[in-house]
Amino acid sequence: KALQVSYSLFSEPRIGKIKKDKLPKVLQNTETETFQHDEHQFQTYIWKGNENKILLVHGWESNSSRWKKTLPYLLKSGSTIIAIDAPAHGQSSGKEFNVPRYAEFINKVVEKHQPSIIIGHSIGGAACVYHQYLFPDSSIQKMVVLGAPSDLKTLIDNYIQMLSLNSKMLTLLENRYLEHFKFKLEDFSGKKFASHITIKGIIAHDNTDKIVAFEEGKKIASTWKNARFIETTGLGHSMHDEALYQEIYHFLFED
């Protein structure tokens, strides 16, 4: 029972769901598309533009409306923008969130729409890194990762410490991941995945981030040979900033 409660607290978002009849304003005037994947349904929102396509991947306890401040900068390019609701977030189905499932959702959209750019925030950024590791020959040519964690082991360790759980609980959680996802915690690492990525990228992380440690972004950057690391100050975890967005725009469309 303790394992079940601990795992649920770690994997089931408490907020982030939205109802179809109460969509945030930024999502109301979009084309919507619902995908079916195994027993799951997940939602996407499309701002129609030209043939160049950008996929947006939000983070934990959020939804596609988190891109409200980012969209004006991307829409200037004339591109088609596609945002995805994560598992158990927004209008997507389910109660449990995990990165492997998120990466599967991402891949369904990538296969259909063939975006050349992917942008992920927080755990959404981690899912983008994992997706690119799994599917290196996809249509993605450039990737932007904002405030993303690297190591699942670090997240679990911090969680165990925060709840003052004992070492037995850590072993039980480790065994659950091995049983359900077929990997050890230490092997699920953005730093390891990024070492296999060959496309160009930007990793941006704020040195005052209190949600995901600044060192996590540095880990990903340390092995991604074709990526540039941008350190910001005072943006916290949200990473909304005009100067940063201008730099990202230059990288995506002018570099």
ABEGO torsion letter per residue (X at the ends): XAAAAAAAAAABBABGBBBAAABBAAAABBBBBBBBBEABBBBBBBBBBBABBBBBBBBBGBBAAAAAAAAAAAAAAGBBBBBBBBBGBEABBEABBBAAAAAAAAAAAAAAAGBABBBBBEAAAAAAAAAAAABAABABABBBBBGBBABAAAAAAAAAAAAGBBAAAAAAAAAAAAAAAGBBAAABBAAAAAAABABBBBBBBBAABAABBAAAAAAAAAABAABBBBBBBGAEAAGBBAAAAAAAAAAAAAX
